[in-house]
Amino acid sequence: MAAIKGGRMPLLEHLRELRKRIVRSSLAVLMLSVVGWFLYNPIIDSLAKPVCDLKSALRSGANHCGTLYINGVLGPLNLHITVALISGIILSAPIWIYQLWAFVAPALHRKERRYSLLFMIVATPFFAAGAYLGYYILPTAVHVLLGFTPSSLTNLVRFDDYLNFVLRLILIFGIAFELPVFLLGLNFAGVISGTSILKPWRLAVFGIAIFTAAFTPTADPFTMCLLAVPMVFFYFAAAGIAVLHDKRKESKNSS
């Protein structure tokens, strides 16, 4: 991060730093989107399975997959590009999450810089765990939502709309699981204390409830609870570890 004078960074330096982080994140997304471009068909098969098994449909001789469809002449190309970009965003998550951390965190002392590497190492499996949980509950979420369709009607689902739903579900779960990593990262960097994290716990729990209600793409309580409960647990776990870290640091400095 750019050097800080008197503990503060000039506005122009902030903008330059932000531009640098955005450019690096964008390049990572574009480079890894190439992987999604070539893995297009396997990705489509996996994402469509909660609604319709594409492979079974092809084996049965059907030229379509249940209620999923692509609209327009440019629909297939747009879908291919969208899948590639989504794959790039998810695969490059360790990189753009670290770029976000490097911009948010203040300039660290030489002794504290090791926490940046530790942050990246820990953030990656947490994001992967959240994204996997979002994908794991996808069939249940789709089943619940399509269950509201009247028996006399057929629900035709545009695949690009369905893909947007899947993306939101996976990314929201992945990003939500980064909460303890950011809290502990800021605590270890000396930005916030464990007491400051734990003291407003009622407000934090309320904020988590609002977050899950606002950003979870499904309206069913089951999915929202599956996101809110781990977030609350991670919040208290991060606060507890931060408090212990502060006490250890104080006792070390006093001795």
C-alpha positions in Angstrom: 0.0 0.0 0.0 1.1 3.6 -0.6 3.1 5.3 2.1 1.2 7.3 4.7 2.3 10.6 6.1 1.3 11.3 9.7 -1.0 8.2 9.7 -3.1 9.6 6.8 -3.1 9.1 3.1 -3.9 12.0 0.7 -7.1 11.7 -1.3 -5.2 11.5 -4.6 -3.1 8.6 -3.2 -6.4 6.8 -2.2 -7.7 7.2 -5.7 -4.5 5.8 -7.2 -4.5 2.9 -4.8 -8.2 2.2 -5.6 -7.5 2.2 -9.3 -4.5 -0.1 -8.9 -6.6 -2.6 -6.9 -9.5 -2.5 -9.4 -7.2 -3.0 -12.4 -5.5 -6.0 -10.7 -8.8 -7.5 -9.8 -10.2 -7.0 -13.3 -7.2 -8.6 -14.9 -7.5 -11.6 -12.6 -11.2 -12.0 -13.4 -10.6 -11.7 -17.2 -7.7 -14.1 -17.2 -9.6 -16.8 -15.2 -12.7 -16.2 -17.4 -10.9 -18.1 -20.1 -11.2 -21.2 -17.9 -14.9 -20.7 -17.7 -15.1 -20.2 -21.5 -13.6 -23.7 -22.2 -15.5 -25.4 -19.4 -18.9 -23.9 -20.5 -20.7 -27.2 -21.1 -19.8 -28.9 -17.8 -20.7 -25.8 -15.9 -24.1 -25.5 -17.6 -24.8 -29.2 -16.8 -24.0 -28.7 -13.1 -26.0 -25.4 -12.8 -29.0 -26.8 -14.6 -29.2 -30.0 -12.6 -31.5 -28.6 -9.8 -34.1 -27.8 -12.4 -33.4 -30.3 -15.2 -30.8 -33.0 -15.8 -29.4 -32.0 -19.3 -27.5 -35.2 -19.8 -30.6 -37.3 -19.1 -32.7 -35.1 -21.4 -30.1 -35.6 -24.2 -30.1 -39.4 -23.7 -33.8 -39.5 -23.9 -33.7 -37.8 -27.3 -35.2 -34.4 -26.1 -33.8 -31.3 -27.7 -34.6 -29.1 -24.7 -34.4 -29.3 -20.9 -37.6 -29.1 -19.1 -38.6 -25.5 -18.2 -35.2 -23.9 -19.0 -34.8 -22.1 -22.2 -32.5 -19.5 -24.0 -34.2 -16.6 -25.7 -33.2 -14.8 -28.9 -30.5 -15.2 -31.6 -27.8 -13.8 -29.4 -29.0 -15.6 -26.3 -26.5 -18.6 -26.6 -23.5 -16.3 -27.1 -24.6 -13.9 -24.3 -25.0 -16.9 -22.0 -21.6 -18.3 -22.9 -19.9 -14.9 -22.1 -21.9 -14.6 -18.9 -20.9 -18.1 -17.7 -17.3 -17.3 -18.5 -17.3 -14.1 -16.5 -19.1 -15.6 -13.6 -16.5 -18.4 -13.5 -13.8 -15.8 -13.6 -15.3 -13.9 -10.7 -15.6 -17.1 -8.5 -12.2 -18.6 -9.5 -10.4 -15.2 -8.9 -12.0 -14.7 -5.5 -8.8 -15.2 -3.6 -7.2 -12.4 -5.7 -9.9 -9.7 -5.6 -10.6 -10.5 -1.9 -7.0 -9.8 -1.1 -7.0 -6.6 -3.2 -10.0 -5.5 -1.2 -8.2 -6.2 2.0 -5.0 -4.5 0.8 -7.0 -1.3 0.1 -9.1 -1.3 3.3 -6.3 -2.2 5.7 -4.0 0.7 6.6 -0.3 0.5 5.9 1.1 -2.2 8.1 4.4 -2.1 10.0 7.0 -4.6 8.7 6.3 -7.0 11.6 2.6 -6.9 10.8 2.8 -7.5 7.0 2.8 -11.2 7.5 -0.9 -10.9 8.4 -1.6 -10.0 4.8 -0.3 -13.4 3.6 -2.1 -15.1 6.4 -5.4 -13.3 5.5 -5.2 -14.5 1.9 -4.5 -18.1 2.9 -7.4 -18.1 5.4 -9.8 -16.1 3.2 -9.7 -18.5 0.3 -11.1 -21.7 2.1 -13.7 -19.6 3.9 -15.0 -18.2 0.6 -14.9 -21.6 -1.0 -16.9 -23.1 2.0 -19.5 -20.4 1.7 -19.8 -20.8 -2.1 -20.1 -24.5 -1.7 -22.8 -24.2 0.9 -24.7 -21.8 -1.5 -24.4 -24.4 -4.3 -25.3 -27.2 -2.0 -28.6 -25.7 -0.9 -29.4 -24.6 -4.5 -31.6 -27.6 -5.3 -33.7 -27.1 -2.1 -34.0 -23.4 -2.8 -35.2 -24.1 -6.4 -37.6 -26.7 -5.2 -39.1 -24.4 -2.6 -39.5 -21.5 -5.1 -40.9 -23.6 -8.0 -43.3 -25.2 -5.5 -45.3 -22.0 -5.5 -46.2 -22.5 -9.1 -50.0 -23.3 -9.5 -50.7 -26.8 -10.6 -52.6 -25.5 -13.6 -49.6 -23.5 -14.9 -46.1 -24.3 -16.2 -43.2 -22.2 -15.1 -40.9 -21.4 -18.0 -37.5 -20.2 -16.7 -35.1 -18.2 -18.8 -31.6 -19.6 -18.2 -30.0 -16.2 -17.9 -32.5 -15.2 -15.1 -31.8 -18.6 -13.5 -28.0 -18.0 -13.8 -28.4 -14.6 -12.2 -30.2 -16.3 -9.3 -27.5 -18.9 -8.9 -24.7 -16.3 -9.0 -26.3 -14.2 -6.3 -26.8 -17.2 -4.1 -23.2 -18.5 -4.4 -21.5 -15.1 -4.2 -23.6 -13.9 -1.2 -22.8 -17.1 0.7 -19.1 -16.9 -0.2 -18.8 -13.2 0.7 -20.7 -13.7 4.0 -18.3 -16.3 5.1 -15.5 -13.7 4.8 -16.9 -11.8 7.9 -14.7 -13.4 10.5 -11.6 -13.2 8.3 -12.0 -9.4 7.8 -12.8 -8.9 11.5 -9.7 -10.8 12.7 -7.6 -9.3 10.0 -8.4 -5.8 11.1 -7.9 -6.8 14.8 -4.5 -8.4 14.1 -3.5 -5.3 12.1 -4.3 -3.1 15.2 -7.3 -1.3 13.5 -10.0 -2.5 15.9 -10.0 -4.1 19.3 -11.8 -7.3 20.3 -13.9 -5.4 22.7 -15.0 -3.0 19.9 -16.1 -6.0 17.9 -18.0 -7.8 20.7 -19.6 -4.8 22.5 -22.3 -4.0 19.8 -23.2 -7.7 19.5 -27.0 -7.0 19.5 -26.6 -4.6 16.7 -24.4 -7.0 14.8 -26.9 -9.8 15.1 -29.6 -7.5 13.9 -27.4 -6.4 11.0 -26.8 -10.0 10.0 -30.5 -10.7 10.0 -31.1 -7.6 7.8 -28.3 -8.6 5.5 -29.6 -12.1 5.0 -33.1 -10.9 4.4 -32.0 -8.2 1.9 -29.4 -10.0 -0.1 -30.5 -13.7 -0.1 -32.1 -14.2 -3.4 -34.8 -16.5 -1.9 -37.5 -15.5 0.4 -37.8 -18.8 2.3 -36.7 -18.8 6.0 -34.7 -22.1 5.5 -32.2 -20.5 3.1 -31.9 -17.3 5.2 -31.3 -19.3 8.4 -28.6 -21.4 6.6 -26.8 -18.1 5.9 -27.6 -16.2 9.1 -26.7 -18.9 11.6 -23.1 -19.5 10.4 -22.6 -15.7 10.2 -23.7 -15.2 13.8 -21.4 -18.1 14.9 -18.5 -16.7 12.9 -19.1 -13.2 14.4 -18.9 -14.4 18.0 -16.0 -16.7 17.2 -14.0 -13.9 15.6 -14.9 -11.6 18.5 -13.7 -14.2 21.1 -10.4 -14.8 19.3 -9.9 -11.0 18.9 -10.4 -10.5 22.7 -7.9 -13.3 23.5 -5.4 -11.9 21.0 -5.7 -8.4 22.7 -5.2 -9.9 26.1 -2.2 -11.8 25.0 -0.8 -8.7 23.3 -1.3 -6.6 26.4 0.4 -9.2 28.7 3.3 -9.4 26.3 3.8 -5.7 26.2 3.5 -5.3 30.0 6.1 -8.0 30.7 
